[in-house]
Every structure is written in C-alpha cells, then in structure tokens.
Amino acid sequence: MNAVEEKILRALSRERDADAVDATELSAASGLPLATLMSSIVGLEQAGLVSVQRASREFVELSAEGVACASDGTPERRLRKTLSRAAPREGLPLDDAAKIAGLTDEERGIALQWLVRDKLASIEKRGATTILKPLTAAETPTEKTLARLKGARVEAKALAAGELELLRKRRLCRVVEEKTARIAITLEGAAALQAAERGEGGAAGEIGALTPQMLRDGSWKGKRFREYDPQTAAVPLEAAAFGKKHAYLELLRRVKEKLVGMGFREEHGPLVELEFWNMDALFMAQDHPAREIHDVFQVEDPSRGEILDESLRDRVRLAHEKGGPEGSKGWRYAWNPEVALRLVMRSQTTSVSARTLARGIRPPVRMFCIGRVFRPEAIDWKHLMEFNQCEGIVCDEDMNFRDLLGYLREFAVDIFGAEDVRFAPSYFPFTEPSVELIARIPGRGWTEMGGAGMFRPEMLSALEVDVPVLAWGLGVERLAMMALGIADIRDLYSRDIGFLKTKW
C-alpha cells in the first residue's frame, strides 16, 4: 500500500456509516485530484480493499444550432410562416419565399427537405419555377422535442428513440455521457488500514523507486521501499498478433486486385470537390427537389473553386437549360454558374466517373474508384458520416442494363460473399433506368448496398461521350460487413486489440 492509497482508505474509514461515497465527494475529503483518486482506486479494487459501484447515464442537450432553432424557429417553420403571411393560397416561388424568410443557402435546403417530410407545405412545378404552398400549421415532432429541451438537460432514455434520432440527424442536439462511481471500503481494506497505522506495512517514509543517485550516495540505506508482487498477472503477448494486417484494409486490397483482374483501371479524384463535378456534370438540376435535399458538407474557406474548361461548362449549362440529344428538353431553368463553383466534401465517387469521361475516352473502357465520401448521417449500425464507396463504369457499344445487373451480382456474391441479392427500381437524376442493389447481411437481413444505372444521354452528351455507359456506386463498408461477418459497421474501424485478434 502506498501513501496515496493509504490516504484514500483513511478518508473512506471516516465515512463508515455510509454504504458508499461518491468519487467527487471522496476527492474533496481526501484532498486528492479526481484523476489521481480514480487511478489509485483501480489498484485498491483489484486488491479487494475497496468496492466500486459504477454507473453511466446519457443526457441530451441542445447544440448551438438547436438553441437557435428553439428560440428563432426551425428553417422550415420560418419558411412556412412566410408562405402563410405572403401567399396563403396561391403559394410562392421557392427563391422568393427563401429570400423573404431570410434563409441562407444551407437553411434553404434544410427547410425544403423538412417542409416536405413534415407536410408543412407542398411543392409543384410551374414551368421552370418551383412553387411552395402552405399546408398544415401543426407543431412538428422536432419542434415539440426542441421545446422540451429548451434550457433543459433531459436523460436520453426519457426521449423516444425516434425523437433522439431525428435531432441527432439534424445536428440539433448532443448526447453527453455522465459516469459516476461510488466507493466503499471493504473489511479487508479496513484491516489493511489498521495494520498500516500500527506500522505494519504502512506508507510512512515509503519510497517508490530506487534511483542512481541513491545508489551513489548510499542514501537508500535504512529506507523502506514500496513492495512489488512479482506474481501480478500481466497481459500475455502473442507474437502472431504483431504485424498482422487489418482485415478491412486487406479486404479492400483484394477487391482492387479482383477488379484489376477483370480489366478495370483504377482512378482517383479530389475529396474537396466542385458542385459542378459532384452534381451539375451529373445532370442534377440546381432547382430540382433532389438537388435541394442532397446532403453534403459545404466548405467555408475557400468556399468557391474554378471551372477550367469553359467549353465543358457551356455544354453542361445547355444540357440543363435545353437538353442534349434529340427529344430531350433538359430541366428548362436558368442554370447558375455560381452555384456550380461552390466547394463541398464529395458526397459520391460518381464525380470521379464524370471527370474520367470528360477527359475523353476510347471505348471499351472499364474504370473503378474506391474512395472516401462524406454525408451528414446519423451514425448507427449501418451508417457513417465518412465511408468508402466503390464507383465503377463500363463504356462500350454493346453494354446494356442486363450486363449491369450481372456485374452487381458478381460483386456482391463472388467478391463480398452475400447470401443472396435482389434488385429494386430506383431513381437517380443522372441514370435511367436506375436500380438499387439489396443484399442479405448475416444477422441483419436485407440491406440496401448502393445504386446503379445507365448514365442519361443528357449527361453523356455534355461530356461528349457517344456510347452507352453503365455505372454503379456501392457502399463498401456494408459489403465488407458480409465478407467479414460483422453486424455493426463501426466494428470495421475498431482499435480494440482483443476484438481484432479474436474476430479476425
């Protein structure tokens, strides 16, 4: 027993009437910093001299953005009020309503998304103009929870799972974990303290380390040194655990080798991307609802980039405004080049496909990219805010939709070991027809793995590509969950050595 441990036991002995003492109270009573106290408690607990009751609770409180929404109203509520005051029946153009409501570009996208989801307003197209009409004025679930949390701190379990998930998804709250420990001296601890006070192994005059200076001047003579138990259990070292490659990284390497063996060429692209490449070049309209609610992280400084190829920029503009191939009318709106210059963290590796096609190709071409993408997601067993996506395109005159389905099935079953796969019709602004790959994850059931389709003629025409192009963008982490036999996507990035050794 050292001096610190003896001081802790002495402070506990003065609290014999209490079953246990809170760690913060014990820190004050013993005069020890809380960190020092808790560090020493571990050794005392292992020696059986104290007992510790540990507990953990999660509390929810509003973030800075949540406080602002609770006080001033959410973006969708502010936009809804504007619609009710200015045009309760006929509605308002989206641009005018957002301007009157004083919404920023970011708030405008948020407001539109939740107006539709919470049925506060309806959206309709009148030519090239997006019109909003107010619907119900009822308080939304988000607003009810914000009111409940305003100026308060609520235990997480007091909120319904849906309420908390909704606030976390919108970054309107934060969850704070509060850990507590109550400590009590055991009978063995009381006996050890009494022995120390009688001078039988106490800490007075005890020295923790023998120094070279003490050996030189002989000052160690007559001193009492802290005892060490050579039988103390140590963590066994396993030579086989050293130098082992992480299973997920090794899987990515094998996937790349497999794709290269199938004749694919690997490409790369920037993580910070122009909206031009992330959306506009993919024929995603700037005033389309799918564009307004497309979740991305905006870059603040610098906030704008540059389009170097003016000819390509003009072709993309014409595709949006008037269409490309015969029969296409485009989106029929005034394309804004300033929006295309905004910088974002890329939300899809399809931007790499667009850049590759824009450089000019000579069919047949098979290209793939495995890289990081970023989306504001609520983290759970199958969602991360930063994850890897496997993008691929095949360009050839003979390519068709059936070939695409064959590629997708081969990836899921042969490379990642899916038990079974399904295909479901879907919609993406830049592919037609479009499909979603759904695969069965052991222990989790059917899960959506990513989207695919044939690039639209308007997109290909602007990029000066005159052959069919099939494309896919798959979430590699979810596929890896099947291949590695795990049921939580977060385990792919675990640094728990015990888990990594036993699992992989």
N, C-alpha and C positions, 0 to 999 in steps of 0.2 A: 504494500500500500504506500503510495507516495503522498506528498504534502497536500496536493490538490484534492486527491480522493479522500484523505482524512478530513479535510475541511468540509467537503460535501456531506460525509457521513455525520459529522458533528452537527451541521445545520439541520439535517434530517432528524437527528435524535431529539432536537428541540421541538419537533413537530409530531411527537409520538401519538398525540391524541387524534391527529388527522390520518385518514386512511392513506392518502397520497397528497403530494404537494405539486402544484403546477410548476413547470420548469422556469417560467419567468419569475414567479414568487421565490423559488429556491435560489435563482441567480441573485436576487436582491438580498436574500437572507445570508447567503454565503459570501457575498462581495465578489463573486467571480463573474466575468463576462459570460453571456449566454452561450457563445460558441465554445468557450473553454469548458463550461459546465457540461454541455451535451457531448463533447468529445470524450470527457472522462467518464460520463455515465455509461458509455458503451462497455468499457472495461469492467466497471463495477457490476454491470448487469451480467456480463459473461462469467464473472467470478461468483455470482449468486448473492452479492452483498446488497443489491437493491432490486426492486421490481419496477417495471416501467409499463404504464398503460398509454399506448399511442393511439391517436385518433386523427382523422383528416376530414375536413369539410370543404366543400367548394361553394363560393359565393359569387353571385353575378352582380356586376355594377355597370353603369353606362360608360361607354367610351366617350372621348371628346365629341365625336360625331353624333353619338347617341344623345348626349346632353343637349347639343344644338337642335336636334330633331325633336326632342321632348319639349324644348322651350319655344322654338320657332315653327315647328311643324315639319313633317317629312316632306321631301321634294314632291311626292305625288299628291299630298294634301294641299300644298301651296298651289300646285298646278290645277288641282280640282277646284279650289276656291276661285281661281282666276276664271276658269270656264264658267262657273256658276254666276259670277258677277258680270262678266263681259258678254257672254253668249249662252244663256241657259238652254236655248232650244236649237238654234242653228249650228252651234259649235264654232270653233276657232281653228285656223291653221296652226299646226304644231309650232312652227317658228315664232309666230306672233304670240301664242299663249306662253311659251317658254320665256320670251323676252319680257312680257308684262309681269310674269311671276318672278322675274329676276333670277332665273336659274342659270347656273354655269353649264358648260358643255357636259361635264361629268354628271351634274344633278339632272340635266335633261334626260340623259339615257336612263338613269335610275328611276326617275319619275315615270317615264313612259312604260318601263317594264312593270312596275308595281301598279300603275293605273289599270293596266290590262288584267294582271293577275288577280287583283282585289276587286275588279269590276266597278271601279270608280268612274271609268269613262270608257267610251268605245272609240275605235279607230276605223276610219273609212278613207278611201282614196277618191279624190275628185280631180281627175286628170293627173297632173304631176304633183298635186298638193295633198299632204296628209292632214286630215281634219279630225279634231278631237271633239267629242260630245260628252257632256257630263251625264253620269248615271246616278247610282245611289250615293248618298252622303253619309252613310253609316260609318261608324268608327271601325277601323280595321283591326285585326288581331295584333298587328305590330304596334299600332297606336295605343291599344289597351295595355300592352306589356310595357311600353315606354312610360306611360303614366304611372304604372305600378312601381317602376324602378326609379322614377324621378326623385332625386335627393335621397335615395334609399339604397340599401345593400340587401339583397334577398338571397337566401340559400338556394343553391341550384336545384335541389330536389323539390323545392316548393313550386318550381315552374314546370309546366308540361314540356315534354321532350320537343314537341313541335314549336313551342314558343321560343325556347332557347336556341334551337337550330336555326330558326328564322332570323333571330337577332345576330347570331354569330356569322351567318352567311352574309349579312349586310354590314358587318363590322360595326354594329351599333352597341355592342357590349363587350366586356371582357370577363373571363372567369378567373377568379383568384382562389388559389388553394391555400387553406389555413391549416397548418399542422399544430397539434398540441401534444404535450407529453406530461403525464402525472407520475411522480416518482415517490416511492416509499422505501424505507429501509427494512430489510428482512431481519429475521432473528440471527442469521449468520453475520449480517452486516453489523448489528448491534454488538455481537460478541467480539468481532474483529476490532471495533472501535474501542471497546473496553480494554482489550489486550494492548492496543496501541497506547492508550492513556496510562497503562501500568508500565509502559516502557518495553513491552514485549512485541517488538516489530513495528513500533510507531514510526512516524515520519520525521521526527525532530532530528536535525543535523544530517538528514539522509542526502546523499549525493547521487545524481542520476547518471553521470558519465565520468570516466577516468580520462584525463587529458594529458598530452605530452608534457605540459608544464608541471603538472603534479608529479609525474614520474621523475622529472629532472630535479626538482627541489625537495622531493620526499614528503610533500605536504599531504599525501594520501594516507600516510601512516596514522593510525588511530581513528580514521574516519569510517563512517558507516555508509555503505553503498546500497542503492536500490537492488533488490533481488530480481533476477530474471529466471523464468521457468523454461528450461530447455525442452520440456515436453509440450510446450504450447503448439497447438495444431497450426500448420501452415498450409497455404493453398498449394496443392500439387501442381508441378509444372509438367506439361506434356510437350515433348519436342515436336510431335506431329502437328501441334496447333500453330507452330511458328511458320511464317512464310506461306500459309495457305491463302489462296485467292478467294475473295468474297464471291459467294455463289451467284449473286445477281450480276456482278461485273463479268464473271466468267460466262454467264448465260448470254449477255449482250455480245460478247466476243464471238460466241458460237453462232448467234443469229447473223451477225455480219458475215462470218465465213460462209454460212449457208446461202445467203443472198448473193454474195460474190460468186459462189459456185454455180448459182443459177443464171449467171450472166449479168447481174446488176452491178452498176457502178455507184460508189458512194459519193455523195455531195454534202456540202456543209453551207450554212448561212448564218448571218448575224443574229444574236439573241435580242438586241435592240433593233427594232425594225420600223420602217416607214409604214404608216397605214396604207400607203399605196400598194406595197407588196403584200401586206398582211390581209388586205380586204379589197381595195379598188381593182388591182390587177386580177383578182379572182371573181370579178363581176358581181361584187357585193355592193348594192346600191347604198349611197350615203343617206338617203331618206327612207330606206326600207326598214320596217319594224325589226327585221332580223339583224340589221346593222345597229339600230339604236340600242338593242339589249345585248349586243355581243360583248361578253365580259372580257375586258383587257385591263392591264395595268398601264396607265399613262405615265410617260416620263416627263418630269417637271423641268429639268435643266440639263442639257438644252431640250426644248420642247418641240423643235422643228428640225427637219432634215432637208435634203435636196434631191430632186429627181434629175439625174444627169442626162437621160435620154429624152429629149423633148418630143421627138417623133413618136416614141412609145407612149409618152404621156398623152399626146393628142389622140392616138388611136384608142387608148383606154377611155378617154373622155367621150369620143364619138360612139363607142360601144355602149356606154352608159346612157347617153342622151338620145341616140338614134338607132342603136342596134348595129349588128355586124353583118352576118350572112343574109341572104335573101329570105324574107319572111319575118325577120326579127325587127321589132320596133324599139328595142332597148328598154330602159326604165323611164324614159321621157321626163327628165327633170334637168335642172341646170347643175351640172357637176362642178363642185367647188375644189379647185386645186389646193387651197389652203388646208382643207381637211385631210387631203391625201399626204400632206407634208408632216403631219403630226407623228411624233415618235412614241412607240409603245413597246412593251415587252411582248415578243411574238407569242401569239396565242395558239399557233398551229404551224407545223413544219410545211404546210402547203405553200407557204411563202417561198420555201426553197425550190419547190417544183416550178413556181411561176418564174423565179429568177433563172432557173435552168432552161426553161422553154424560151425565155426572152433572149437568151444568148445565141439562140439558133441551134437547131438540131438536124441531124441527118439520120432518119429512121433506118432500121429499127433502133430504138433506144430503151434501155431499162435502167432506171435510176432509183436509188433509195437514200434516205437520210434518217438517222436515228439521233435525235437531239432533244434538248430541254425546251419545254414550252411553259407558259405561265398564265394561270387563270385564277381569279378570285373565287375560291371554292371553300365551302365549309368542310374541314378535314374530318374524315371518318374512315371506316374500314376499306372503302374503295375510292376515296377522293383525296387528292393532294393539291396544293396550290402550285407546286412546281413538280413536273413529272416529265418522263420521256415519251416521245411519240415516234412511231415508225411510219415515215411517209414513203410512198413508192409510186412511180408512174411507169407505164409501159406505152410506148408510142410506135404504132405500126399500122399499116393499111388494113391488115386483116384482124385487128383486135375488135372484140365485141363484149357485150355485157356478160355472156356466159363464161368467157375467159377470165373476167374479173372475179366472178364467184369461185372459180377454180383456184385462183391464186389465194383468195381469202381463206378457203377451206384448208389449203395446204399449210398456210402459215399457222393457223390455229391448231390443227390436229397434228401435223408432222413435226413442226418446229417446237410448239409450246405444249403439246400433249393434252389438248382439250378432249373431254369425254365425248362431246358432241357439239355441233354448231347449228345455228339457224340464221336465216336472213329475213329482215323485215324492211318493207318500203320506208323511205325516209325523205327528207328534204334538206338540201344544201343549196345556197344561191349559185354555186359555181359548178354543180354537177347535175346531169339529167340523162338517164334515170339515176336515182340515188338509193343507197341501201345501207342498213346498219348490220354489222356482224354481232351476233349474240352467241355467247359460248357458255357452257356449263362449268362453273368453278367448283371443284370438290368441296363439300361442306358449306357452300354458299348458294348454290343453284345457278339459275340463268342470269347473266350479267352482260350489259352492253359493252362491247370492246372497242368500237370505233366506227367511223363512217367511210363510205367509198362510193364511187360512181364514175360516170363518163364525163369528162370536162365539157362544159357547154360550148357550143360553136362561137358564141359572142366572145368568150374569154380567149379561145384559141385563135380567133381571127385577129384580135388586138395584139396577140403575141406572135402573129404571123406563122402559125402552125396549121398545116392543111391536112393532117392525118388524125385519125381517132386517137385519143389519149385516155386510158383508164387509170384511175388514181385511188389511193386509199390513205387513210391516216388512222393508225391504231394505237391505243394506249398500251405501251409496252409493259407497264407495271402490272396491269390486270392480267395480261397474258402470262407474265412471269409468275403470278400467283398460282396459276395452274401448273406450270412447269416445275415449280419448286415446292408445291404442296403446302402453301400457307393460306390462311383465311383472313389476314389483315394486311393491307397494302403497306402500312407503316413498318411492318417487320422487315421489309426489304432493305431498310436503312438502319436497322438495329446495330448498336455498338456493344450490345451485351455479349461478352465473350462466351459465357455459359450457353446462351441461346444459340450462338453461331456454331459452337462446337457440336452441340447435341443435335441441332436441326440439320446442319449441312456438313 
